[in-house]
Amino acid sequence: MSDGMGSPGQRQSGHVTRRLGRRKFVRGTAAAALSLPGAFGGPATGRAAGAKTITIGMDFALTGAEAEEATVELDGARLAVEEANQKDAVPGFELRTIVLNDATATAGGYDPAQAATNARTLAENPSVVAVVGPIDSGSAMAMLPILSSAGLPMVAGSTTSPDLTNPKFAAQTRQNGVTLVFFRTCGNEAFVEPGMVNFFYGKHGVRSAYILDDGSAGGIGIAAAFQAAAGKKGVKVLGRDSLNPREADYTTILTKIKFLRPDLLEYGGTSQAGAKLAKQAYDVLPHTMLRADASGIYEGDFLKAAGFPAAEGWYATSAAPHIFDTPAGQAWQRRYVERWQKQPSDYGLTTYNAGVVVVDAIARVAKSGQPMNRANVRAAIQATAIQTLQGPISFDKNGDLEHPVISVFRVTHNSTYPEIDLRQFKYVGTTSPS
C-alpha cells in the first residue's frame, strides 16, 4: 500500500506512519520477528543477556477506514508490553511482539479473510503464546476457529459482539467446543445496547426508532441487540435495514426514514459506512431527530470522514470506562502521549489492559515454574483477577468482563481542539442495562 503501512496483512518492519506525519524507528526488533513479513518486535529494554523470548501476536485494521483508532489501540497494547520489559515483569524472559494488519484495500478496512490468514500466521508460529486484538468483531469471529484449533488465546480490548462469547457458537470459538480462548476487557454489546435503550428512553423520551447496520458481523449483532432491548422496553422499531459500506449513496433509505419520523436513528457498524451516513443524514433528516451509534463511531476516523456540522449531535457509546478526568487516568494519558505523541481513546486504555492481562498471565506462569506454553498461558488468562486503571478485571464463564462499564458521549464541537480530536466527543455519563 502507498501509505507506508505495509501490504495487506503486513506492517512494514521498522517504520510506523503516524497521523502527525512523523516516522518512528522501532529499535530492538528481534531477528526472529523480522523473519515474518510485516512483523516487528517491541523494544527489548533492560533485558539480561540470554533471556528467553516470548512472543505476543497483535492483529489490528491498520489501514483504511479505521486505521487511526486501530493504531491508537495497537499502541496501547504495545505500551503495556514495553512497560513490562522495562520493569522486568517476567524475570528471565523478554517479551516481543508481532503486529499484523487485517485490513485490505479491496475491503476498504478490516477484511475477515485477511484476519483468518493472519490467524494462521500466528497459530503456525510456535513462539506466539497469546494474541491481543483485533479491533473488529468480524475479524475476531474469522480468527477464532483457527486460534481455537491451535489453543492460542486472544484478549481483545474493543470487540463487543455478543456472538464472540455466546455458548451457541462454541464449536467455532472454543477449543474442542469447550475451552475458552477468547476474552475481552471491554463490555459485551448485549449489555451496551440495553443500556443505550434505557438512556434514550429515560433521558430523551424516545418511543420509536429506526435501526441501520453496516452488514458486518459486529454491526448486525449491535442492531439485533438494540432491537431486542427496544422491544422489551416498549420502544417501537419502525424498520431495520443494512447499508453497504462500499456504496456511496444512502439517500433512498434516509428518505424513507424521514417520512417515518422516528424519534431516534440507531446505527450499528463502523465509521466506513457511519461517516457517509452522518453526512447524508445531515442533509436529509430533520435536525431534531436523534442519531446514535454503539461503539463503532467513537473514533477520530468518524470525525475526520463525516466532518462538521454533519457529525454534530451524534451519540456514541464506549463499552469501556472513561477515566481521563481522574488523576490516575490523566497520569496514564500523559505516559501514552509522551510515548506516541497523540491522545489515547477509552479503547486505547482497554486494549492497553488487554496487554496487561496477557503480561500478567505470562508472569504467573513463569513464577509457577510451569512450562511456558499456550495452554498454561490460556489457563492463566482465564483465572485473571487484577486491579487496573479501568477497575477490577476478571472474566466470567464465557470470557466476558465481569464488571463492564458503558460510557455515553455526544459529539459537541469544541474549537479548542482539532476537529478530529476525540475530545470532540463530550462525555455525558454512564448507563446501565438494568
GUVEX-570406 format. One record per residue (C-alpha): x, y, z; residue number from 1. Coordinates in steps of 0.001 Angstrom, whole numbers, plus 524288, in hexadecimal, padded with zeros to 5 digits. Example, Ala and Ser with C-alpha at 12.3 -4.5 7.8 and 13.67 -1.06 7.14 Angstrom:
REM GUVEX-570406
- c1 c2 c3 n
- 8300C 7EE6C 81E78 1
- 83566 7FBDC 81BE4 2
REM end
This chain:
REM GUVEX-570406
- c1 c2 c3 n
- 80000 80000 80000 1
- 80455 80DC8 7FD50 2
- 8023F 812C7 80B24 3
- 80E52 80C45 810AF 4
- 806CC 802B8 8190D 5
- 80AA5 7F68F 811A0 6
- 80331 7ED73 808C3 7
- 7F661 7E73B 80D16 8
- 7F882 7DF52 8193C 9
- 805FA 7E512 81B4E 10
- 80C27 7F0E9 82183 11
- 8194E 7F554 81CAE 12
- 82461 7F179 825A3 13
- 82AD6 7FCB9 82CA4 14
- 8222C 8080A 82865 15
- 814EF 80C85 82CEF 16
- 80D78 81787 8266F 17
- 8063E 8204D 82FFC 18
- 7FB41 829E6 82CF2 19
- 8043F 834C6 831DF 20
- 80D38 83205 8265F 21
- 8188A 82D2C 82E8D 22
- 81FC6 82093 82BBC 23
- 824ED 8192E 83761 24
- 82F35 80EA4 836D6 25
- 82C47 8030C 83F9D 26
- 838EA 7FEBD 845EE 27
- 83BC5 7F190 84BB2 28
- 83499 7EA2F 84114 29
- 836C0 7DBBD 84295 30
- 83CF2 7D44C 83789 31
- 8330C 7C994 839C0 32
- 827EE 7D338 8385D 33
- 82DDA 7D921 82C36 34
- 82DC3 7CBD2 825DE 35
- 81F10 7CD92 824C8 36
- 81B30 7D76E 81A4A 37
- 81422 7E312 81FEA 38
- 817BF 7E04E 82DF8 39
- 81FB2 7E821 83773 40
- 8242D 7E5C2 84540 41
- 82257 7EE84 850EE 42
- 82E0B 7F4F1 85754 43
- 8363D 7EBD3 85F9D 44
- 83902 7F524 86ACB 45
- 841EC 7F16F 875FE 46
- 84228 7E300 872E7 47
- 84CDF 7DA13 87787 48
- 85521 7D31A 86D61 49
- 8500F 7C587 86A9A 50
- 8420E 7C886 86EA9 51
- 837D7 7BFB1 868A8 52
- 82E80 7C62E 85F37 53
- 81FB0 7C5BA 85F34 54
- 817BE 7CB41 853FE 55
- 80A80 7D1EC 854E6 56
- 80327 7D305 84814 57
- 7FB59 7DF46 84509 58
- 7F128 7E0AF 83A4A 59
- 7EABA 7EDA2 836B0 60
- 7E4A7 7F453 82ACC 61
- 7F00D 7FDA4 828A8 62
- 7EC06 80327 81B7E 63
- 7DF20 807D8 81602 64
- 7D31C 80D19 81CE8 65
- 7D71D 80A0F 82AF3 66
- 7E5CB 80BAC 829F0 67
- 7E6E1 81700 83369 68
- 7DF49 810BA 83E8E 69
- 7E564 80368 83BEC 70
- 7F2EC 80956 83D3C 71
- 7EEEA 81021 849E3 72
- 7EABF 802FA 84F66 73
- 7F68E 7FBB3 84A37 74
- 7FF79 805A5 85095 75
- 7F871 803A4 85D7B 76
- 7FB99 7F51B 85CCC 77
- 80993 7F7C0 858BB 78
- 80B3C 80137 86415 79
- 80724 7F67A 86D8E 80
- 81191 7ED63 86808 81
- 81C07 7F7F1 867E6 82
- 81950 7FB7F 87614 83
- 8199C 7ED2F 879FC 84
- 82712 7EB9F 873E6 85
- 82BE5 7F80B 87A6B 86
- 82731 7F335 887B0 87
- 82C34 7E553 88581 88
- 81E63 7E08C 8881E 89
- 821E4 7D2C9 8839A 90
- 82F9B 7D014 888FF 91
- 837EA 7C82B 87FB8 92
- 82F22 7CAD1 87415 93
- 82ECD 7D529 8697A 94
- 8216B 7D8A9 86402 95
- 8209D 7DB7D 85588 96
- 8157F 7DEA9 84C5E 97
- 8114C 7DB26 83EA8 98
- 8078E 7E4C5 838DB 99
- 7FEF1 7E139 82D41 100
- 7F555 7E975 82583 101
- 7E819 7E34F 82291 102
- 7E36A 7EE5C 819A3 103
- 7E3F6 7EDCC 80ACF 104
- 7E244 7F7D6 8001B 105
- 7D76C 7EFAA 7FA1E 106
- 7CF60 7EFEF 80690 107
- 7D2BA 7FE08 80994 108
- 7D57D 7FA09 817A7 109
- 7D56B 7ED83 81F80 110
- 7D429 7E12E 81767 111
- 7CFEC 7D463 81DF8 112
- 7D71E 7CC6E 813A6 113
- 7E3C4 7D3A5 816AF 114
- 7E141 7D218 82537 115
- 7E03E 7C362 8233F 116
- 7ED1A 7C370 81BCB 117
- 7F36A 7CAFD 826EC 118
- 7EE01 7C149 830C5 119
- 7F489 7B629 82964 120
- 80152 7BDC8 82937 121
- 800D4 7BF8A 837F5 122
- 7FC16 7B1BD 83AC0 123
- 80723 7ABE3 832C4 124
- 81180 7B3A1 83A2A 125
- 814FA 7AB67 8462D 126
- 81AB3 7B720 84D63 127
- 80D6E 7BE02 84DE2 128
- 80680 7BAD7 85AB8 129
- 7FB4C 7C4C5 85A19 130
- 7F4FE 7CEDD 85137 131
- 7F02D 7DCA9 8542B 132
- 7E5B2 7E25E 84B49 133
- 7DF1F 7E3CC 841F2 134
- 7D721 7F053 8415C 135
- 7CBC2 7EA65 839CD 136
- 7C28F 7DF9B 83E0F 137
- 7C1D1 7DA92 83019 138
- 7D072 7D871 83004 139
- 7CFFE 7D1C8 83D37 140
- 7C55D 7C880 838AD 141
- 7CD71 7C4FE 82CAC 142
- 7D9A0 7C299 834DC 143
- 7D3CC 7BAB4 83FF5 144
- 7D1AA 7ADA7 83901 145
- 7E01B 7ADB4 83579 146
- 7E51D 7B284 8428C 147
- 7DC6D 7A926 84A24 148
- 7E191 79D95 84254 149
- 7EF47 7A1E1 845F8 150
- 7EBBD 7A472 85434 151
- 7F09C 7B26E 85271 152
- 7E9B2 7BC14 85BA0 153
- 7E525 7C987 8573F 154
- 7E245 7D54A 85FD8 155
- 7DB15 7E076 85925 156
- 7D920 7EE45 85E09 157
- 7CE37 7F312 85525 158
- 7C6FD 7E7EC 84E6F 159
- 7B956 7E81F 8542B 160
- 7B11C 7DE7C 84C38 161
- 7A923 7D54A 854E3 162
- 7ABD2 7CA0F 84B72 163
- 7BA24 7C97E 84F69 164
- 7B6E8 7C472 85CFB 165
- 7A989 7BE70 85A7E 166
- 7A9DB 7AFCC 85DD3 167
- 7A14D 7ADAE 851D2 168
- 7AD7A 7AFBD 8497C 169
- 7B695 7A7A3 85201 170
- 7B9B8 79E3F 846DF 171
- 7BFE1 7A9A0 83F7E 172
- 7C580 7B1BD 84A84 173
- 7CA38 7A80C 854CF 174
- 7D4A0 79D96 85487 175
- 7CDCB 790A4 8523E 176
- 7C128 79828 85405 177
- 7C3B8 79924 862A2 178
- 7D00B 7A076 866D0 179
- 7CFDB 7AF41 8662C 180
- 7DA1E 7B5EE 85DCE 181
- 7D37C 7C337 85C4E 182
- 7D2F7 7CD6A 86718 183
- 7D016 7DC01 866D9 184
- 7D311 7E79F 86F81 185
- 7C7A4 7EF99 86A2C 186
- 7B921 7ED81 86BC4 187
- 7B082 7E434 8642A 188
- 7A724 7EAD7 85AA8 189
- 79C3E 7E2D0 860C0 190
- 79DED 7EBCB 86C93 191
- 7A0E1 7F83D 864F3 192
- 794A4 7F8C9 85C96 193
- 78AE1 7F6F9 867C8 194
- 79254 801CA 86E8E 195
- 790C5 80A9D 862B4 196
- 78241 807B7 861E7 197
- 780D6 80B37 87047 198
- 788A1 817BA 86E25 199
- 7804E 81CA9 862D9 200
- 77386 817EE 868BF 201
- 77608 81E6E 875D7 202
- 77E1B 82A76 8722E 203
- 777FC 82E21 86525 204
- 76A80 82800 86526 205
- 76D3D 81F92 8593F 206
- 761B8 816DE 855D2 207
- 764DE 81350 847AA 208
- 7713D 81017 84018 209
- 77635 80C14 832C9 210
- 781F6 802F3 832E3 211
- 78CE4 80202 828DE 212
- 79905 7F970 82887 213
- 7A4B9 7F850 81F75 214
- 7A2C8 7E9F5 81C1B 215
- 7AE96 7E578 823FF 216
- 7AE05 7DB47 82EAB 217
- 7B04D 7E5AD 838EE 218
- 7A695 7EF43 8331B 219
- 79BDF 7E525 831AF 220
- 79E35 7E0BC 83FAC 221
- 79D13 7EEB7 84496 222
- 79085 7F102 83CFF 223
- 78A79 7E440 8419C 224
- 78DEA 7E712 84FBF 225
- 7881D 7F4C9 84EE3 226
- 77BBB 7EFB5 8486B 227
- 779DD 7E557 852DF 228
- 77C09 7EF1C 85DE2 229
- 772FB 7F901 85776 230
- 7681F 7EEF2 856A8 231
- 76955 7EBC0 864FF 232
- 76903 7FA1D 868B6 233
- 75D56 7FD66 86034 234
- 764B9 80566 85616 235
- 75E69 80302 848D2 236
- 767ED 7FF28 83E0F 237
- 762A4 80528 8317C 238
- 76C1C 7FDD2 828B8 239
- 77987 7F7F8 82732 240
- 782D9 7F7D0 81B97 241
- 79101 7F4F2 8183D 242
- 79A38 7FE7B 81193 243
- 7A4FF 7FA47 80853 244
- 7B187 80117 80CB0 245
- 7B673 80103 7FEA6 246
- 7AABF 80877 7F975 247
- 7AB2E 8173B 7F905 248
- 79CCF 81B09 7F975 249
- 79396 81826 804CD 250
- 78971 82278 8017C 251
- 77EE4 818B7 7FD86 252
- 77E68 81249 80ADA 253
- 78011 81F66 811B6 254
- 77486 824FE 80A30 255
- 76C3C 81997 80ED0 256
- 7708C 81C12 81CD1 257
- 76D7B 82A89 81B5C 258
- 75F3A 827B9 8187E 259
- 75E11 81D93 82357 260
- 762E8 827E8 82D0F 261
- 768A7 81F4B 837CB 262
- 76D56 825D8 8443D 263
- 77AA3 81F5B 8427D 264
- 78333 81A79 83766 265
- 78B9E 80F8D 83D07 266
- 79766 80AA4 83557 267
- 79FA1 7FEA1 837DC 268
- 7AC96 7FDF7 830B6 269
- 7B992 8047E 82E26 270
- 7BD3B 811F1 82934 271
- 7BEEB 80D11 81B4B 272
- 7B033 80D8D 8191A 273
- 7AD47 815A5 8253A 274
- 7B436 821F0 82090 275
- 7AD10 821CF 81377 276
- 7A064 81F69 81ABB 277
- 7A2EA 82B27 82394 278
- 7A5E7 83441 8182F 279
- 799DC 83051 81088 280
- 790F8 82FD4 81C74 281
- 7949A 83DEF 81F2B 282
- 78F6F 841A6 811BE 283
- 78351 83901 811B9 284
- 77E27 8372D 81F85 285
- 77842 84143 828C4 286
- 782D6 8465A 831B4 287
- 77A06 843A1 83D55 288
- 77AAE 834FB 83AD6 289
- 78425 82E9E 84451 290
- 78F50 826BB 83E40 291
- 7977B 81CAA 84531 292
- 7A11F 811BF 84356 293
- 7A62C 807BE 84CDC 294
- 7B500 80783 84D5E 295
- 7B895 8078A 83EEB 296
- 7B98E 8163B 83CB4 297
- 7C048 81A22 84955 298
- 7CCFB 81D3D 84248 299
- 7D414 827F4 83B2B 300
- 7D1DD 820F8 82E3D 301
- 7C34B 823FF 82F4B 302
- 7C5A1 83258 83238 303
- 7CF58 83378 82712 304
- 7C6AF 82CEC 81CDF 305
- 7B986 83289 82112 306
- 7BE59 84026 8245A 307
- 7B6E7 84B27 82AE1 308
- 7ABE3 84E95 82B70 309
- 7A79A 840E1 8270F 310
- 7ADD0 83A1D 832B5 311
- 7A7F8 843A2 83C7C 312
- 79E42 83DB1 845F7 313
- 7A0F1 82F56 8432A 314
- 7A0DE 826FC 84F57 315
- 7AAB8 81C1E 850E8 316
- 7ADF2 81270 85B6C 317
- 7BA40 80C36 86014 318
- 7B95C 7FED7 8665C 319
- 7C436 803BC 86F08 320
- 7C5AB 80D42 87A53 321
- 7C979 81B57 8779E 322
- 7D3DA 81E39 881C6 323
- 7DBB8 8293A 87BCC 324
- 7D551 832FA 884F5 325
- 7DB45 82C18 890B8 326
- 7E929 82E37 895E2 327
- 7ED12 8200A 89357 328
- 7E743 8207C 885B4 329
- 7EE23 82D31 8829E 330
- 7FB23 827AC 88741 331
- 7F9A9 81C11 87E04 332
- 7F53E 8253A 87329 333
- 801C7 82D1C 874C6 334
- 809FA 820B7 873BA 335
- 802D5 81CFF 86755 336
- 80428 82A8E 86146 337
- 8129A 82B33 864D0 338
- 814FA 81E3D 85DEA 339
- 80C52 81FF7 851F5 340
- 80A2A 82EC1 8507F 341
- 7FB58 82D62 84F4F 342
- 7EF8A 82C08 85812 343
- 7EAA9 81E8A 85C11 344
- 7DC89 81A46 85B5E 345
- 7D4E2 812BF 86599 346
- 7D707 80697 85D64 347
- 7E573 80A00 85D05 348
- 7E51B 80809 86BBC 349
- 7DD3A 7FB6D 86B5B 350
- 7E677 7F625 860F7 351
- 7F1FB 7FA35 86964 352
- 7EB8C 7F23D 87412 353
- 7E9DD 7E6D9 86AA8 354
- 7F8A1 7E748 86986 355
- 7F9C4 7E83B 87854 356
- 7F130 7DC1C 879C7 357
- 7F9E4 7D462 87083 358
- 8066A 7D8F5 87737 359
- 800C5 7D5D3 884A2 360
- 7FD0E 7C81C 88029 361
- 80A8E 7C5B6 87A76 362
- 810CD 7CA9A 88712 363
- 8088D 7C167 88F5B 364
- 80BF5 7B5D1 886C6 365
- 81A6C 7B936 887C9 366
- 819A6 7BAD8 8968B 367
- 812AC 7ADD1 89822 368
- 81D7B 7A675 8913D 369
- 813E8 7A08A 8878A 370
- 817F0 79F26 87949 371
- 81627 7ABC8 871C9 372
- 80C55 7A755 867B4 373
- 7FF42 7AB6B 86229 374
- 7F745 7A24F 86AAC 375
- 7FCF4 7A797 8774F 376
- 7FC3D 7B5C6 872EB 377
- 7EE16 7B3B6 86EBB 378
- 7EA99 7ADDF 87BF0 379
- 7F15A 7B927 882D4 380
- 7E9C1 7C315 87AB8 381
- 7DCF2 7BC82 87E3E 382
- 7E0A0 7BD4C 88CAB 383
- 7E3E9 7CBDF 88BDE 384
- 7E065 7D3DB 897DB 385
- 7E79B 7E0D1 89777 386
- 7E50D 7EF0A 89AD6 387
- 7E74D 7F890 88F9E 388
- 7E4B3 806B3 88C26 389
- 7D780 802CC 886A0 390
- 7D427 7FB62 89305 391
- 7D4A6 7ECE8 8966A 392
- 7D6B5 7E396 88B0F 393
- 7D1F0 7D5B3 88BFA 394
- 7CA68 7CD65 8825E 395
- 7BDC4 7C5E2 8835E 396
- 7BB8D 7B810 87E7D 397
- 7BA45 7BCFA 87082 398
- 7C627 7C5E5 87032 399
- 7BE92 7D27B 87240 400
- 7C2F7 7DD29 87B76 401
- 7BC31 7DB66 8888B 402
- 7BB78 7E9F3 88B91 403
- 7B85D 7F12D 87ED6 404
- 7B626 7FFD8 87E16 405
- 7AE74 8069E 87339 406
- 7B25C 814B5 87061 407
- 7A9FC 81E01 86848 408
- 7AF06 82956 85FF6 409
- 7A917 833B1 85730 410
- 7B09D 83A37 84C3F 411
- 7B128 8487A 85064 412
- 7B9EE 85158 84874 413
- 7C478 857D6 85089 414
- 7CD45 86154 84947 415
- 7D7C4 85F99 853BC 416
- 7DB74 85288 84DC5 417
- 7DE2C 84DC3 83FF1 418
- 7D1CB 84924 8394B 419
- 7D66F 83AFC 8391B 420
- 7DA56 83B0A 8476F 421
- 7D2EA 83135 84FCF 422
- 7CFE4 83C1E 85957 423
- 7C585 8405E 84F99 424
- 7BDF8 834F4 85583 425
- 7B8AC 83B1F 861ED 426
- 7B711 83195 86D13 427
- 7A919 831FB 87214 428
- 7A957 826C6 87BD3 429
- 7A725 81847 87D40 430
- 79B89 80F8C 87B3F 431
- 79762 80227 87FB7 432
- 7906A 7F6B6 87925 433
- 78779 7F505 884D9 434
REM end
